[in-house]
Amino acid sequence: MNNSTYNRILIKLSGESLFNFDGHANVGSHLIHIVQQIRDAVQMGSQVAIVLGGGNICRGRNMVKSGAKRVTADNVGMLATIINGLIFRDILDKEQIKTKLYSAFQVGSMVSFFEPRQAIDDLERGYVVICCGGTGNPFVSTDTAASLRAIQLEVGAIFKLTNVQGVYNKDPNQHEDAVFLPQCTFDQVIADQLKVMDTEAFRHCQMFNIPIHIASFQESNIILRLINHENIGTKVSSKEE
């Protein structure tokens, strides 16, 4: 690997970037393009771990509004990420990408229980490691699960691929004068309560000095461009460069 590239990364993918609830690829999600980029990244020598969201299947806050208890809603959300993980593993397998799927809690024989040392061994052997089930606990988002897995797997960076371009100084959907931030520090996003990612995830990454790149999954070749440190989206790190 070139020293100017990330050797080991964790990609946080929103459920919306994957497929619809019925299991069909979402035409607007660029799912196939994401899979191709993952394959290319592995072929060029990058080690790739993935944490999946579950918002394409259900969102806890909506379930709570319908009458479910918060703990129940969060448990269902964790199960949704396992459903996504099972389907995404099959999609990667179909593209002949070696894959290991791990869950934060026991799910019978369907998914292996997450063990950091084994997952690192898999990464070093060229497998894409998919982590699902969140952290296995309610009241914790998949963003925080991604930061914890990033620490355990000793990655060089997190790529949060979502449906926004990056970080703004305020919500661009509510403020026409919102300013896009190509770079910012963990202290800034925490102090200003910028909600593009959970505060706890930012704190974890700040503690272990793991930069977070936030960008749109619809950007062309986004994964490879971020691996090569191209300035795209927003980079959140301990200090501005």
DRENTISE-461446 format. One record per residue (C-alpha): x, y, z. Coordinates in steps of 0.1 Angstrom, whole numbers, plus 5000, padded with zeros to 4 digits. Layout:
REM residues N
XYZ/...
***
This chain:
REM residues 241
500050005000/501150364993/501850555025/499550825014/496550585015/494550435044/495550075049/492449965070/489150155070/485650115084/482750215062/479550315079/476750275054/473250405060/470450155053/469050385027/472250335006/471549965004/468149844993/464449884999/462549685026/461449425000/465149334994/465449484959/468349714951/467350074954/467750234920/468850564935/471250414961/474150334938/474450004956/476249824928/478650104925/479450084962/480049704959/482349764930/484350014950/484649774979/485949514955/488449754940/489649874974/490249514985/492149434953/494349734958/495249614992/492949805016/491449615045/487649695047/485249665076/481649775073/478949875098/475449885085/472450105095/468849975095/466850275085/465750125052/463749875073/462650065104/463550365125/463150335163/461750685167/458850605144/458150275162/458050465195/455550705181/453350405171/453350275207/456350055210/458650095241/462050245234/463949925243/461749725220/462149975192/465949965196/466049585197/464049575164/466449825149/469349595158/467649305141/467149525111/470849565107/471349195108/468749155080/470749405060/474049225069/472748885056/471549035023/474649245019/476948945025/475148754997/475549054974/479249064981/479548684977/477848704943/480648954932/483248704945/484248924974/485348725004/483248825033/482748755071/479648865089/479648925126/476849025151/477149195184/474948935199/474148565193/471748495164/471748115163/473747975135/473048255110/475748495121/479048465139/479448645173/481848945170/485348875184/487849155176/490948945173/489248705149/487848995129/491249155126/492748815114/489948805087/490849165076/494449075073/493548765052/491648985027/488148935039/485649225041/484249215076/480649325081/479549415116/475849415124/473649415155/474849755167/476549715200/473949465212/472449725236/469549965234/469950345235/473050315213/473050415176/474850245148/477050555146/478350475180/478650105171/480850215141/483150415164/483550125188/484249875161/486750115145/488650125178/488449755183/489649685147/492349955149/491350125116/492950425102/489750615095/485950585094/484050675062/480450765070/478650745037/475150885039/472751095019/474351435027/477351595012/479151645046/479051865076/477452215077/477552475104/473852435108/471052235092/470952315055/467352195053/466252465076/468752745070/469552875035/472653045047/474152715061/477852695053/479552365042/482652275062/485252075043/487252025075/486452065112/487651935145/486051705170/485851985195/483952195170/481351935160/480751845197/480652215210/478352325181/476252005184/476451935147/474051635143/475451465112/476751185136/476251095172/478251305197/479350985215/480850855182/482851175178/484051145214/485250795209/487150885177/488651195193/489950985222/491650735198/492550995171/490550825144/489551075116/485951055103/485251135066/481551225060/480351225024/477551125001/477350764989/476150904956/479551064949/481550894921/484250654934/483850804968/485450514987/488650504966/488950874966/488750895004/491250605007/493650824987/492951125009/491151324982/489451634996/485851544993/483051565018/484051665054/487051545073/486551555111/489851515130/491651625161/493051935144/492452115111/495052055085/
***
